[in-house]
């Protein structure tokens, strides 16, 4: 039987101890797992429909989706329709692919939500936020996006009264427009909260605001009653859909551009009918 020298025994022990140490260290490090295409696709689909519903343009949606997909190690192909978003997520060089179709639900336009969701996409890209953390933050943002309705009401009324002053209205006309806007905007908040069709809401609110705006004709106290009537419904003008349709047109999202432009035209028509009915009820001349 061969003799084993003490030096060899010591060397063997050192090698074994070193290997055990390396193994222990290797197991203590958590392995980073790339999320599956299904997980990424379902998250990005929910994110996309929320972003589109709150008033984002198609080009912003595309950039945000692609930014997060690349951060998760995936590639996303998105088809944006007015009421649906078709999304396919895959991983280059692998058979991992998943397709989802999500429905865009009606929601009020929110610049705050739009901004926070865009910031989330940058955080995912720049800070390497994992998918589960991104989901958590997304749900927190979507559920916490609440505005102070009374502050919004006050600011909208002051802004519309300022428009009256810009167009040449006197102090009396501005005061009337402030009251007309506050009444109509508050009615809009209530009716939208009850789930009424937005077209009917625009018609009713335009009628109410124009009736209040025409009181300067019945009780002459100012010198610009016509300006008060004309500016009493400006808060209902669908400026965001018009602007978004133009942006989508520039980036060749023609279907969404036409859809948004059509929605804006329909809402403008409802506003005009309510205004005309209010002026007719108050026996105010059309011009």
DAZIVEN-V996671 format. One record per residue. N is the residue number from 1. OMEGA is omega in whole degrees, 0 to 359 (NA if undefined). D_LAST is the distance of its C-alpha to the last C-alpha in Angstrom with 1 decimal. Layout:
N|OMEGA|D_LAST ; N|OMEGA|D_LAST
This chain:
1|184|118.8 ; 2|179|117.2 ; 3|178|116.8 ; 4|183|113.3 ; 5|178|113.2 ; 6|180|111.5 ; 7|180|109.2 ; 8|178|107.8 ; 9|179|107.2 ; 10|179|105.3 ; 11|180|103.2 ; 12|179|102.4 ; 13|180|101.3 ; 14|180|99.1 ; 15|180|97.5 ; 16|180|96.9 ; 17|179|95.5 ; 18|179|93.1 ; 19|179|92.0 ; 20|179|91.4 ; 21|179|89.4 ; 22|179|87.2 ; 23|179|86.7 ; 24|179|85.7 ; 25|181|83.2 ; 26|181|81.8 ; 27|180|81.2 ; 28|181|79.7 ; 29|179|76.8 ; 30|180|73.9 ; 31|179|73.1 ; 32|182|69.5 ; 33|177|68.3 ; 34|180|65.5 ; 35|180|63.0 ; 36|179|63.0 ; 37|179|60.2 ; 38|180|59.3 ; 39|181|58.8 ; 40|183|56.7 ; 41|180|54.6 ; 42|178|53.8 ; 43|182|52.8 ; 44|177|50.7 ; 45|178|49.0 ; 46|178|48.0 ; 47|185|46.9 ; 48|182|44.8 ; 49|177|42.8 ; 50|180|42.2 ; 51|180|41.0 ; 52|182|38.7 ; 53|184|37.2 ; 54|172|36.3 ; 55|179|34.2 ; 56|175|36.7 ; 57|181|36.4 ; 58|182|39.1 ; 59|176|40.8 ; 60|179|41.3 ; 61|180|42.7 ; 62|182|45.1 ; 63|180|46.4 ; 64|181|47.0 ; 65|181|48.8 ; 66|179|51.0 ; 67|181|51.8 ; 68|179|53.1 ; 69|178|54.9 ; 70|178|56.8 ; 71|178|57.7 ; 72|179|59.2 ; 73|183|61.2 ; 74|174|59.1 ; 75|184|56.8 ; 76|172|53.5 ; 77|188|51.7 ; 78|171|48.2 ; 79|185|45.8 ; 80|176|42.3 ; 81|183|40.3 ; 82|184|37.0 ; 83|182|38.9 ; 84|174|42.5 ; 85|179|44.7 ; 86|186|47.9 ; 87|174|50.4 ; 88|180|54.0 ; 89|180|56.2 ; 90|177|59.7 ; 91|181|62.4 ; 92|179|63.7 ; 93|180|67.3 ; 94|180|67.4 ; 95|181|66.7 ; 96|183|64.5 ; 97|181|61.2 ; 98|181|58.6 ; 99|181|55.3 ; 100|174|52.6 ; 101|183|49.2 ; 102|181|46.9 ; 103|178|43.7 ; 104|181|40.6 ; 105|180|39.5 ; 106|180|36.0 ; 107|178|35.6 ; 108|178|33.0 ; 109|182|32.5 ; 110|177|35.0 ; 111|179|35.6 ; 112|179|38.6 ; 113|178|40.2 ; 114|181|39.4 ; 115|182|41.2 ; 116|179|44.1 ; 117|176|44.8 ; 118|176|44.8 ; 119|178|47.2 ; 120|180|49.4 ; 121|178|49.8 ; 122|177|50.9 ; 123|178|53.3 ; 124|182|54.9 ; 125|187|55.4 ; 126|185|56.5 ; 127|178|58.4 ; 128|180|59.9 ; 129|179|58.7 ; 130|186|60.4 ; 131|183|58.6 ; 132|178|59.4 ; 133|177|58.1 ; 134|177|54.9 ; 135|181|54.4 ; 136|181|55.0 ; 137|179|52.5 ; 138|180|49.9 ; 139|176|50.1 ; 140|180|50.0 ; 141|183|46.9 ; 142|183|45.1 ; 143|184|46.2 ; 144|182|45.5 ; 145|178|42.0 ; 146|181|40.4 ; 147|175|37.7 ; 148|186|37.2 ; 149|182|34.2 ; 150|177|33.8 ; 151|177|33.9 ; 152|178|31.3 ; 153|181|29.0 ; 154|182|29.4 ; 155|178|28.9 ; 156|180|25.8 ; 157|178|24.2 ; 158|180|25.3 ; 159|181|24.0 ; 160|176|20.5 ; 161|177|20.6 ; 162|175|21.8 ; 163|178|19.0 ; 164|178|16.7 ; 165|179|19.1 ; 166|181|19.2 ; 167|174|15.5 ; 168|180|16.1 ; 169|178|15.9 ; 170|184|18.6 ; 171|179|21.4 ; 172|179|19.9 ; 173|179|16.8 ; 174|178|19.3 ; 175|179|21.5 ; 176|179|18.9 ; 177|178|18.0 ; 178|180|21.7 ; 179|181|22.3 ; 180|180|19.6 ; 181|180|20.9 ; 182|180|24.5 ; 183|182|24.0 ; 184|181|22.3 ; 185|177|24.7 ; 186|177|27.7 ; 187|178|26.7 ; 188|179|26.5 ; 189|182|30.0 ; 190|184|31.4 ; 191|178|30.1 ; 192|178|31.1 ; 193|178|34.5 ; 194|177|35.0 ; 195|179|34.6 ; 196|178|31.5 ; 197|187|29.9 ; 198|178|27.5 ; 199|176|24.9 ; 200|179|24.9 ; 201|180|24.9 ; 202|180|21.6 ; 203|183|20.0 ; 204|182|21.4 ; 205|177|20.8 ; 206|179|17.1 ; 207|182|16.8 ; 208|182|19.0 ; 209|180|17.4 ; 210|177|13.8 ; 211|178|15.5 ; 212|180|17.3 ; 213|181|14.5 ; 214|182|12.7 ; 215|179|16.0 ; 216|175|15.1 ; 217|182|13.0 ; 218|181|16.2 ; 219|186|18.7 ; 220|177|17.4 ; 221|179|19.6 ; 222|183|17.6 ; 223|183|15.6 ; 224|182|12.9 ; 225|181|11.5 ; 226|178|8.1 ; 227|178|10.5 ; 228|179|12.7 ; 229|184|10.5 ; 230|183|9.7 ; 231|182|13.4 ; 232|183|15.0 ; 233|183|15.6 ; 234|181|16.7 ; 235|180|20.2 ; 236|182|20.0 ; 237|183|19.3 ; 238|183|22.7 ; 239|182|23.6 ; 240|177|27.3 ; 241|177|27.5 ; 242|181|25.6 ; 243|179|28.0 ; 244|179|31.0 ; 245|178|30.3 ; 246|178|30.2 ; 247|179|33.5 ; 248|178|35.1 ; 249|180|34.2 ; 250|182|35.9 ; 251|171|39.0 ; 252|170|39.1 ; 253|192|38.4 ; 254|182|36.4 ; 255|178|36.5 ; 256|179|35.3 ; 257|180|32.7 ; 258|180|31.3 ; 259|180|31.6 ; 260|178|29.8 ; 261|178|27.0 ; 262|177|26.7 ; 263|180|26.7 ; 264|179|23.9 ; 265|179|21.7 ; 266|179|22.5 ; 267|176|21.7 ; 268|176|18.3 ; 269|177|17.7 ; 270|176|18.9 ; 271|183|16.7 ; 272|179|13.6 ; 273|177|14.9 ; 274|178|15.7 ; 275|181|12.3 ; 276|179|10.8 ; 277|178|13.9 ; 278|178|13.6 ; 279|178|10.2 ; 280|179|11.7 ; 281|181|14.9 ; 282|179|13.6 ; 283|179|11.8 ; 284|179|8.5 ; 285|182|5.5 ; 286|180|3.8 ; 287|NA|0.0
